Amino acid sequence: MSDLAAFRADTRAWLEANCPPSMREPVRSDKDVTWGGRNPSYANPDQKLWLDRMAERGWTVPDWPTAYGGGGLSPAEAKILRGEMAAINARNPLYSFGISMLGPALLKYGTEEQKQEHLPRIARGEIRWCQGYSEPGAGSDLAGLQTSAVADGDDFIVNGQKVWTSYADKADWIFCLVRTDRSTKQGGISFLLFDMASPGVTTRPIKLISGNSPFCETFFDDVRVPKANLVGELNKGWDVAKYLLGHEREMISGMGSTGNGPLIAKAVETIGTDDTGRLADPMLRAAIATFDVRARAFAAMSERFRDELKAGRAHPAQPSMMKYVGTELNKTRHELLMAAGGSDALEWEGTDSDHGAAARAWLRTKANSIEGGTSEIQLNIIARRILDLPLQ
Amino acid sequence: MPLFLNEDQTMLADTAREFLGEAAPVAHLRRLRDADDPTGFDRGLWAKFAEMGFTGMMVPESAGGLGLGHVEAGIVLEEIGRNLSPSPFLTTSVAAVAALSGTSAGEHWLPRIAAGETIAALAIDERAKHGDAVAMRAERSGNGFRLSGTKQFVAHGHVADLVVVAACTAGSAEDAEGLTLFALAADTPGLTADARRLTDSSIAARLTFDNVVVDGDAVVGSVDDGRAVLNRLLRAARSGAAAESLGVGEGAATRTLDYLRQRKQFGQTIGSFQALQHRAAHLYAELEVARAAVLKAQQLLDEGATDADTAVSVAKAMAGMASTLAVQEAVQMHGGIGMTDDADIGFFMKRARVLTEMFGDIGYHSDHIARIGGY
């Protein structure tokens, strides 16, 4: 048996023995999602068990170095682990902006001390991170941000406001873009890490069209941050920010490649099939089938993108393409889910609809093509950086 | 296996791109079209395919070929698509070879295909839309069979040496069983071809089988059990057509991007306009997704994976959508120039339409995905 075949066999056996049956059930709502942090919440004690078992092996971050709490797996091994987890429908043990966004940036730009301090805690789900990027006046034009950090001895003093900070009210630490030089735009931005429990930090959840409040306004009023928490060089934060955005887009694009099983099951349940086994609504069937083709093709694209990324052959702007396609697909999926659910899916309250879960999820997806850079910004990036089309 | 080309495959892609770009660029198609060429392709070019080893690339080494797979065939087909190079490569060296490999009929035909001596045509379709039913009958007669019926949209059917034909030997047209595949010489008495030039200047024939008698050696695989062989043929044909479609789409997109960078209006290159940039970027994304779907299908076919059928239908449908978008955007963004016969871009639109229709269109394959998915 080859090494990889042996790894696959061992992985399969370990997952079979260690992944609790309830962690092989689909995630139904945000309550089922494990975010970790100082004040974790678990709808089911198996979530904690599953997290701890996976973290113990470094498999919450399979391809990070073992020295920082990772699994130290090769790209081929990490692919096998993903495949074996998917084969038993194993849930992701830990959702974390630390894993999907900050970790890769720290691995590339962080000091050894910063890596030692933060990465193992991210891997074990001990610290929950949020992202301080957008501001009221700096959305698509992110580099126009104004939140300032002024040197004061060994510290920076941070003042300003962020917006659309995902789960800022539940996060323990923030990675934050701040202005350290007003004389230039991109060249005056720095990348800081600080504790959300620091004096002067306040958050205010924003109620969205879904009725939920996953995003906050975040205010900084003379927040004192040690200079040791600067990632990368002073005024070079835009490089870190862009690198991290690539990973954020990668993560958001992953939403496009979740399975089509729930959509088809819902349509069959609501509408039924004719005597040839076809969905009884031919127009909806055609729309779902077209979506199905595109979603399956995108799953292949995601596999190819990950493989190219690991091999260092992906175009640096390719995450923009993935984000654009993945989020547009996810919006289509939820439009179809609403159509498949019919008027049942419109119920906003009550246990029959799980408190409007379908409708709230549908509304939530409308942000997919806005957050992390709008679809239009992604198309700009593709046009300029991949297709090399000129500026107007 | 990572989902990108390995080193050998990348070298093959470079070789194929250089070869087809020089030997059969779009100007080559235009010359054939202008000369009203009755063959539909250039036999000199086919001889070069044989010299390159392309004709037998999927033929097992034991039969004189290179023993390569669907991924490698797809690499050549993508370049064929990019250059719109007319050739019987898809029908002969990909689909017919896939059907004949490992069969006793293959022992006769495969070495001849590898040597470039035999051109194959696929007699599958019976109606204007590709479907699963096979109405053509083959009745037992002595040691062999007597075939009667008609087939259409048979590419190269008028010049082929070998015709691979699906016929019903038991049961009814819609049955999965009772189907048999035959490989017969095109000059078998009773078989006639009516050549039709298509939109893209290629030639496809309507074939009439009027009591065509073949002996048992013509059976590919086993009698009444031809569905598996036909599926093998169709998987190769569909993934191959998808790869060629992708190449057509890429060729159209590349020319269009060049045009956007050079054409000036309102004192600026039109490629600087955001309205066009966004459409070009969207097209790029569609083609990239199609490229991944096509390679995925080919890798699964080469692995002999059980779920390859799904991936093949995804590839054919997605490549159809992406290439259709590519040629439509190409003509629109070229403006009036795109409508002229002098510009090459129209050739891309015509070829994309033919390939999208071949071996099941977007609707056929989307429906197939739905049926596999149980809805």
Interface residues (C-beta under 8 A of the other chain):
Chain A: P75 A76 N260 I264 A267 V268 T273 G277 R278 L279 R285 A286 I288 A289 T290 D292 V293 R294 R296 A297 F298 A300 M301 E303 R304 F305 D307 E308 K310 A311 R313 M321 Y324 V325 E376 Q378 L379 N380 I382 A383 R384 I386 L387 D388 L389 P390 L391 Q392
Chain B: P2 L3 F4 L257 L260 R261 Q268 T269 G271 S272 F273 Q274 Q277 H278 A280 A281 H282 Y284 A285 E288 V289 A290 R291 A292 A293 L295 K296 T310 A311 S313 V314 A315 A317 M318 M321 I362 G363 H365 S366 D367 I369 A370 R371 G373 G374 Y375
